[in-house]
Amino acid sequence: MANSRMPAHTRDPAVLRTALLGFGTVGQSVARILTEQPPPGVRLTHIFNRRIDEKRVGWVSPDVRWTADIEDVFADEVDIVVEVVGGVADAGQWVRRALSSGRSVVTANKQLIAHHGAELIALAEQHGGELRFEGSVAGGIPILSALRDGLGADRISRVAGILNGTCNFILTSMESRGAAFADALADAQALGFAEADPTDDVEGFDARAKLAILCATALRAQVAPERIATRPLTLVDAVDFAHARQLGCTIRQVSQAAWDTGTPDVLHASVRPSLVSRQSPLARAGGSQNIVLLQGQYGGETAFSGSGAGGGPTSVAVVSDVAAIARQRQRVAVAAGPARCDDVGARPTATAAVLPARVTGEFVTPHYLRFIVKDRPGIIAAIAGAMERHGINIDAVLQLPADSKDALPFVVTVEACPPAVLAAAIADIGELDFHVRPPVDLPILSGGGQS
Amino acid sequence: MANSRMPAHTRDPAVLRTALLGFGTVGQSVARILTEQPPPGVRLTHIFNRRIDEKRVGWVSPDVRWTADIEDVFADEVDIVVEVVGGVADAGQWVRRALSSGRSVVTANKQLIAHHGAELIALAEQHGGELRFEGSVAGGIPILSALRDGLGADRISRVAGILNGTCNFILTSMESRGAAFADALADAQALGFAEADPTDDVEGFDARAKLAILCATALRAQVAPERIATRPLTLVDAVDFAHARQLGCTIRQVSQAAWDTGTPDVLHASVRPSLVSRQSPLARAGGSQNIVLLQGQYGGETAFSGSGAGGGPTSVAVVSDVAAIARQRQRVAVAAGPARCDDVGARPTATAAVLPARVTGEFVTPHYLRFIVKDRPGIIAAIAGAMERHGINIDAVLQLPADSKDALPFVVTVEACPPAVLAAAIADIGELDFHVRPPVDLPILSGGGQS
């Protein structure tokens, strides 16, 4: 294998060779996505891990080179280095080396970016590579792309959020079970939501690194994480939740930053346990969820919530960054290529295909059926009989006090059934003679839609 | 002025000349941002409106060319066409013409994209321009960039949301005031949240166009908007809210789509008033807010909420798209330029500067102070006296039933004051002899953070 990256004799130049550094929880999820549905133009070619023999799995391509020696990665032809090792020393050295050799880097390393982001971005620009780090803040919430692209034209004045899933898990557990801090922490550790040494989370060091990255990306403010005031979660006692409830509040570890409205270069920033109104979006993030709120000068407030950590969400962020680099490279290749391609068929594309679909409105859900009837005996029995004939199970019958028996509203809820079956039953029921207005059926959705 | 776009003799090739078609609410907000803080490398050069003489304003640059003749735009050197005219016929013709001549287009036109998006994207690719349409769905929520970039590597199986702010305004108004549909609609019209002819909103035609765009971008499913089943909002009666409340629910116009889990090319999609659990994120979108929920195979559920319409939020989306095109063009220019620039100083950059900031943790908020004391007479008086000496106003004193007078918890809340003042008062109070544990102070945050 040649020691220099260029020229490449045996490789397909349209494919970006991607090396994965680190094969822990996030690294394995990254490899899983790159194997199951790699972005167009991307191939996983190397997996580096210090204890590679304990880590090797059978489900990645046999073409992938496994190694415990980082030199193997740098000696080979590699276009993108994905760093999910963590830590600042070794990881930082490898990221610098990759960028200095013109490679692009994707990392989920919040401490590295919070402390050295500006230097690394400059290094990437200098050598023509890209550095992306969506996975370093709020795991599965695509907040950095949102800030760069969809909200790039706004001027963000304030960012607030719940950036540490471990602390939020502990606090919501104290809230719901009245648990003491130590018990809630022990539970979080037992369930894998907190590490054996929880210092980084509980003291706010994890959240303040993420807040420092948001200061740079949202507020365009360069802030050393150590300058952000933090207070430990251990301040919070079970009794505080009882008092907070009396005040219409709950307690969350809130990370927030805002430019001072009077002094141009002064930034307020802190990470601390806080009482938040139960009506606040911050109160609604439960368990290990994260949420980020932005206040924009033109666009008002926007909120983003999702899983803050974990292999799946973080690896989506990481591989999405890899895909964005691939799209970028392909556009540049088209623009810089010896012949301009002017017909769409000849151009490589990094966009997944959009498929024609057969569309149906048939969501199988429980339903709410509202009747307005002229009251007389036997109405419920007639409706129940029709439902039974169509094989539909009634869940509940609901009738509120009404003024008049001439136009009496009542409701029947039914268990999940195919809409066509329900429509047939309603058609039968609609022919009965007691209706003052036609029956109305509405789906009942739990959670985020579709029952 | 030469009639052909290239070669350009008098213009700065690093600046993208941008024409704005339409000067209504959104168009004026777009012009405002492009005037007050234009993205690097972008200049507003043309404003087209049919009744230009009624529209002309003094706050845009005198260099901007105002015209009521669309031919003026196409005859001039224009790199980016921003279409915020609305409608499908004329706007569609102008967008096609711009793309066919290699220009890039930014539009907020949901009907145009829902009906002709695939064709227009192909046209853009064919002629080397870009087509972006973040403003066409959910106004200020950067959902399309999130889907393309931050979540691009996930496979989205389901999308659900509240995509029409007018319907949501009407429903939350019926919910909170017990209003009848017609009264809530009249109020929405009086307040400018609904148009004189509300058909598109109330029948679900607006929401289904946005859902069709989300089907293409999130689910990679090509769906004609007319194929999406809709039900009108007029089905919903005030009495339904009373029943829904009994069921732990409220009512929302829910747009949702999901691939069938059994049949590969079947997509479920509908827009209809629905009962949603009060615990659901869908229930929490109030007034004219929008929310979009995505279910990803790897990343789990993410939620995005914000203003769904209005000049400010939509124009942020539009100008962010313009900025993204400018960044893209500059990268391509660097890559394709005759000489490669290898030092960062020589490269143009479309990224706003990150400024060093002086950091302080001082958010001025109300505070919660929790004491655990050995009870004796005069404690409240001593605390109140110290607060008064420091000029801090007490808001409330809160004491829950306690088991023991030897370690009695109670809480004092104080009005907003500078943290340094509060710290001094707490230091004084901390020296008093009744404390069993040191006092704890937590900020009280309302809304999205910072009080």
Interface residues (C-beta under 8 A of the other chain):
Chain A: S29 R32 I33 Q37 P39 A118 A122 E125 Q126 H127 G128 E134 G140 I141 P142 I143 L144 S145 A146 R148 D149 G150 L151 G152 A153 D154 R155 R158 A160 G161 C215 A216 L219 R220 A221 Q222 V223 A224 R227 I228 A229 L235 V236 D237 V239 D240 A242 H243 A244 Q246 L247 C249 I251 V254 Q256 A258 W259 D260 D265 V266 L267 H268 A269 S270 R272 P273 S274 L275 V276 S277 S280 P281 L282 R284 L293 Q295 G296 Y298 G299 G300 E301 T302 A303 F304 S305 G306 S307 G312 P313 S315 V316 A317 V318 V319 S320 V322 A323 A324 Q328 R331 V332 A335 A336 R340 D342 D343 V344 R347 T349 A352 A353 V354 L355 P356 A357 R358 V359 T360 G361 E362 F363 Y368 R370 I372 A396 L398 L400 P409 V411 T413 V440 L442 P443 I444 L445 S446 G447 G448 G449 Q450
Chain B: S29 R32 I33 Q37 P39 A118 A122 E125 Q126 H127 G128 E134 G140 I141 P142 I143 L144 S145 A146 R148 D149 G150 L151 G152 A153 D154 R155 R158 A160 G161 C215 A216 L219 R220 A221 Q222 V223 A224 R227 I228 A229 L235 V236 D237 V239 D240 A242 H243 A244 Q246 L247 C249 I251 V254 Q256 A258 W259 D260 D265 V266 L267 H268 A269 S270 R272 P273 S274 L275 V276 S277 S280 P281 L282 R284 L293 Q295 G296 Y298 G299 G300 E301 T302 A303 F304 S305 G306 S307 G312 P313 S315 V316 A317 V318 V319 S320 V322 A323 A324 Q328 R331 V332 A335 A336 R340 D342 D343 V344 R347 T349 A352 A353 V354 L355 P356 A357 R358 V359 T360 G361 E362 F363 Y368 R370 I372 A396 L398 L400 P409 V411 T413 V440 L442 P443 I444 L445 S446 G447 G448 G449 Q450
